[in-house]
Amino acid sequence: MQQRDSLANTFLVSTVLCVVCSLAVSAAAVALRPLQEKNQLLDRQKNILDATGLALGEFGLPASQLTVDQIAELYTRVEERLVDLETGEYNTELDPASYDPKDAAKKPNLSVRTDDPNYSIGRNRREKVARVFLVRNPKTEEITQVVLPVYGQGLWSTLYGYLAVKRDLETVQGLTFYEHAETPGLGGEVDNPRWKAQWVGLKMFDESGDPALAVARGPAPSDSEHKVDGLSGATITGNGVTDLVRYWTGPDGYQNYLNRLESELNGSQGESDVKQ
């Protein structure tokens, strides 16, 4: 008869416990997945509403302080589309609701190399198709803003955010980051509302039409149309933010799409010469 405290019995009990715990964790993960996906969607909507300024404009509060119903009400103004970054045309074959750009960036058939020699986003490849968000006037249905998902390498992490652009497609409405692991009090100051407010009204392009947004080293010049104050003690994070906003507003990012959208908004079929 096997003793209860024998080595074999100990291994048997440990194995059974491991199996039971694994099954319980797996079942919990499956059961909670719909709730996690719902929360992720809600968080995305909050960040887009903050980048566009809709939450503050309508309710005088950041989206994080709004109710679920208030967020849903505001988000009816936002239309999600997919864009082919090479052609600038809308992609109608993929479903915006289920498309995962992070996953696409990892697959050779759904991504391209990031070969821009001037700006690095910390990855060798980026997705071919990106999600964009069109903000419409609820009364006229006219496009008032476009929100562009952006990402790039900071000091310790990849920063993921949204760049909201006004109808002229040159002026920044807002910039917000929703995921990163930068140092609190240093690079983590990208979340500081006062620093984010400096982006509002900046011009994305210089007189030659080249991407010009930047984080300064130290205080930004008072007359600058393109720069915000540097992040104290976080030069590498600041340089990363500069690179990512310039990459995504450049020819390897959304520039082809912005040119096409500008022609659409102006009622012209010709190629825009504003940002060439």
C-alpha positions as CSV (number, residue, x, y, z in Angstrom):
1,M,0.0,0.0,0.0
2,Q,1.4,3.4,-1.0
3,Q,2.1,5.8,1.8
4,R,0.3,9.1,1.7
5,D,3.6,11.1,2.2
6,S,5.5,9.1,-0.4
7,L,7.4,10.8,-3.2
8,A,5.2,9.3,-5.9
9,N,2.0,10.5,-4.1
10,T,3.5,14.0,-3.8
11,F,4.1,14.2,-7.5
12,L,0.6,12.8,-8.2
13,V,-1.0,15.5,-6.1
14,S,1.1,18.2,-7.6
15,T,0.3,17.1,-11.1
16,V,-3.5,17.0,-10.4
17,L,-3.3,20.5,-8.8
18,C,-1.4,21.9,-11.9
19,V,-4.0,20.4,-14.3
20,V,-6.9,21.7,-12.3
21,C,-5.4,25.2,-11.9
22,S,-4.5,25.3,-15.6
23,L,-8.1,24.4,-16.6
24,A,-9.5,27.0,-14.2
25,V,-7.2,29.7,-15.6
26,S,-8.1,28.8,-19.2
27,A,-11.8,28.7,-18.5
28,A,-11.5,32.2,-16.8
29,A,-9.6,33.6,-19.8
30,V,-12.2,32.3,-22.2
31,A,-15.1,33.6,-20.1
32,L,-13.6,37.0,-19.6
33,R,-12.4,37.5,-23.2
34,P,-15.7,39.3,-24.3
35,L,-15.4,41.6,-21.4
36,Q,-11.7,42.3,-22.1
37,E,-12.5,43.0,-25.7
38,K,-15.3,45.4,-24.7
39,N,-13.0,47.2,-22.3
40,Q,-10.3,47.5,-25.0
41,L,-12.8,49.0,-27.4
42,L,-14.1,51.4,-24.8
43,D,-10.5,52.5,-24.0
44,R,-9.8,53.1,-27.7
45,Q,-13.0,55.2,-28.0
46,K,-12.0,57.3,-24.9
47,N,-8.5,58.1,-26.3
48,I,-9.9,59.0,-29.7
49,L,-12.4,61.4,-28.1
50,D,-9.7,62.9,-26.0
51,A,-7.4,63.4,-29.0
52,T,-10.2,65.1,-31.0
53,G,-11.2,67.3,-28.1
54,L,-14.9,66.2,-28.4
55,A,-15.2,65.1,-24.8
56,L,-13.9,68.4,-23.4
57,G,-15.9,70.4,-26.0
58,E,-19.2,68.7,-25.3
59,F,-19.0,67.9,-21.6
60,G,-16.1,69.9,-20.3
61,L,-14.5,66.7,-19.0
62,P,-11.9,64.2,-20.3
63,A,-13.4,61.0,-21.8
64,S,-12.1,59.0,-18.8
65,Q,-14.7,60.9,-16.6
66,L,-17.6,60.3,-19.0
67,T,-20.3,57.7,-18.6
68,V,-20.5,54.8,-21.1
69,D,-23.6,56.3,-22.6
70,Q,-21.9,59.7,-23.0
71,I,-19.0,58.1,-24.8
72,A,-21.3,56.1,-27.0
73,E,-23.2,59.3,-27.9
74,L,-20.1,61.2,-28.9
75,Y,-18.6,58.2,-30.8
76,T,-21.6,58.2,-33.2
77,R,-19.7,61.0,-34.9
78,V,-16.7,58.8,-35.6
79,E,-16.4,56.6,-38.6
80,E,-13.8,53.9,-38.7
81,R,-12.1,53.1,-42.1
82,L,-9.2,51.1,-43.3
83,V,-6.6,52.7,-45.6
84,D,-4.0,51.3,-47.9
85,L,-0.9,53.4,-46.9
86,E,0.8,52.9,-50.3
87,T,-2.0,54.1,-52.5
88,G,-3.9,56.3,-49.9
89,E,-7.2,54.6,-51.0
90,Y,-9.7,53.0,-48.7
91,N,-9.6,49.3,-48.2
92,T,-13.0,47.7,-48.5
93,E,-12.0,44.1,-48.4
94,L,-11.1,43.9,-44.7
95,D,-13.4,44.5,-41.7
96,P,-12.3,47.5,-39.6
97,A,-14.0,46.0,-36.5
98,S,-11.9,42.8,-36.6
99,Y,-8.7,44.0,-38.3
100,D,-5.6,44.0,-36.0
101,P,-2.8,46.2,-37.3
102,K,-0.3,45.0,-34.6
103,D,-0.8,41.4,-35.9
104,A,-0.6,42.5,-39.5
105,A,2.7,44.2,-38.9
106,K,4.2,40.9,-37.9
107,K,3.2,39.1,-41.1
108,P,5.3,39.5,-44.2
109,N,2.3,39.3,-46.6
110,L,0.5,42.0,-44.7
111,S,3.4,44.4,-44.0
112,V,6.3,46.3,-45.6
113,R,9.7,47.3,-44.5
114,T,10.1,50.6,-42.7
115,D,12.9,52.0,-44.8
116,D,12.6,55.7,-44.1
117,P,16.3,56.8,-43.5
118,N,15.3,59.9,-41.5
119,Y,12.8,58.6,-38.9
120,S,12.8,55.4,-37.0
121,I,9.8,53.8,-35.3
122,G,11.8,51.0,-33.8
123,R,10.5,48.3,-36.1
124,N,11.7,46.7,-39.3
125,R,8.2,46.4,-40.7
126,R,4.8,48.2,-40.5
127,E,1.3,47.1,-41.6
128,K,0.3,47.8,-45.2
129,V,-3.3,48.7,-44.2
130,A,-4.0,51.1,-41.3
131,R,-7.1,52.1,-39.5
132,V,-8.2,55.8,-39.6
133,F,-11.1,57.6,-37.9
134,L,-13.2,60.2,-39.6
135,V,-15.0,62.7,-37.3
136,R,-18.1,64.1,-38.8
137,N,-20.3,67.1,-38.0
138,P,-23.6,65.5,-36.6
139,K,-25.8,68.0,-38.5
140,T,-24.0,68.3,-41.9
141,E,-22.1,65.0,-42.0
142,E,-19.1,66.9,-43.2
143,I,-15.7,65.6,-42.1
144,T,-14.2,67.9,-39.4
145,Q,-11.2,65.9,-38.3
146,V,-9.3,62.7,-39.1
147,V,-7.6,60.7,-36.4
148,L,-4.4,58.8,-37.3
149,P,-3.1,55.9,-35.2
150,V,0.7,56.3,-34.6
151,Y,3.4,54.4,-32.9
152,G,7.1,54.4,-32.4
153,Q,10.0,53.5,-30.1
154,G,10.7,55.5,-26.9
155,L,13.3,54.7,-24.3
156,W,11.9,51.5,-22.8
157,S,8.8,50.7,-24.9
158,T,6.8,51.3,-28.0
159,L,4.5,54.2,-27.7
160,Y,1.0,53.8,-29.2
161,G,-1.2,56.8,-29.7
162,Y,-3.6,58.9,-31.8
163,L,-2.8,62.0,-33.8
164,A,-6.0,64.1,-34.5
165,V,-5.8,66.5,-37.5
166,K,-8.2,69.3,-38.3
167,R,-10.1,69.5,-41.5
168,D,-7.3,71.5,-43.3
169,L,-5.2,68.3,-42.8
170,E,-2.2,70.4,-41.7
171,T,-3.2,71.5,-38.2
172,V,-2.9,69.3,-35.1
173,Q,-6.1,69.0,-33.1
174,G,-4.5,66.7,-30.4
175,L,-2.1,64.0,-29.6
176,T,-2.6,61.3,-27.0
177,F,-0.8,58.1,-26.1
178,Y,-2.8,55.1,-24.8
179,E,0.0,52.5,-24.3
180,H,3.6,52.8,-23.3
181,A,6.1,51.8,-20.5
182,E,8.1,55.0,-20.3
183,T,9.6,56.1,-16.9
184,P,7.0,57.9,-14.7
185,G,7.9,61.5,-14.2
186,L,10.3,61.5,-17.1
187,G,9.3,59.9,-20.5
188,G,5.9,59.1,-18.9
189,E,5.2,62.9,-19.0
190,V,3.8,62.2,-22.5
191,D,0.6,61.7,-20.6
192,N,0.7,65.1,-18.9
193,P,-2.3,67.1,-20.0
194,R,-0.3,70.4,-20.0
195,W,2.3,68.9,-22.3
196,K,-0.3,67.3,-24.6
197,A,-2.1,70.7,-24.8
198,Q,1.0,72.2,-26.5
199,W,0.3,70.1,-29.6
200,V,-3.0,71.7,-30.3
201,G,-2.7,74.1,-33.3
202,L,0.8,73.1,-34.4
203,K,1.4,72.8,-38.2
204,M,2.5,69.3,-39.4
205,F,4.5,70.5,-42.4
206,D,7.1,73.1,-43.1
207,E,7.0,75.5,-46.1
208,S,8.5,72.7,-48.4
209,G,5.7,70.3,-47.4
210,D,8.1,68.1,-45.3
211,P,7.0,66.7,-41.9
212,A,8.0,69.2,-39.3
213,L,6.4,68.3,-35.9
214,A,9.1,67.9,-33.2
215,V,9.8,67.7,-29.5
216,A,12.4,70.4,-28.7
217,R,15.4,69.9,-26.6
218,G,14.5,72.2,-23.8
219,P,11.7,74.8,-24.1
220,A,10.2,75.2,-27.6
221,P,10.7,78.6,-29.3
222,S,7.7,80.8,-28.5
223,D,7.1,81.5,-32.2
224,S,7.5,77.9,-33.4
225,E,4.6,76.4,-35.3
226,H,6.0,72.9,-35.2
227,K,7.6,72.2,-31.8
228,V,6.5,71.5,-28.2
229,D,8.7,71.7,-25.1
230,G,11.2,68.9,-24.5
231,L,10.6,66.3,-21.8
232,S,13.0,67.0,-18.9
233,G,15.3,64.0,-18.4
234,A,13.7,62.1,-21.2
235,T,15.6,63.1,-24.4
236,I,15.4,59.6,-25.9
237,T,11.6,59.5,-25.4
238,G,11.3,63.0,-26.9
239,N,13.4,62.0,-29.9
240,G,11.2,58.9,-30.3
241,V,8.0,61.0,-30.3
242,T,9.6,63.3,-33.0
243,D,10.5,60.3,-35.1
244,L,7.1,58.7,-34.9
245,V,5.0,61.8,-35.7
246,R,7.3,62.7,-38.6
247,Y,7.3,59.1,-39.9
248,W,3.5,58.8,-39.8
249,T,2.9,62.2,-41.4
250,G,5.5,61.5,-44.1
251,P,5.4,59.6,-47.4
252,D,5.8,56.1,-45.7
253,G,3.0,56.9,-43.4
254,Y,-0.3,58.6,-44.0
255,Q,0.8,61.3,-46.5
256,N,-0.6,59.6,-49.6
257,Y,-3.9,59.2,-47.8
258,L,-4.0,62.8,-46.6
259,N,-3.3,64.0,-50.1
260,R,-6.2,62.0,-51.4
261,L,-8.5,63.1,-48.6
262,E,-7.6,66.7,-49.3
263,S,-8.6,66.3,-52.9
264,E,-11.9,64.8,-51.8
265,L,-12.6,67.6,-49.3
266,N,-11.8,70.2,-51.8
267,G,-14.0,68.5,-54.4
268,S,-11.0,68.0,-56.7
269,Q,-9.8,64.9,-58.5
270,G,-6.4,66.3,-59.2
271,E,-3.3,65.5,-57.1
272,S,-2.8,68.0,-54.2
273,D,0.4,70.0,-54.4
274,V,0.3,71.3,-50.9
275,K,2.3,68.5,-49.3
276,Q,4.5,67.2,-52.1
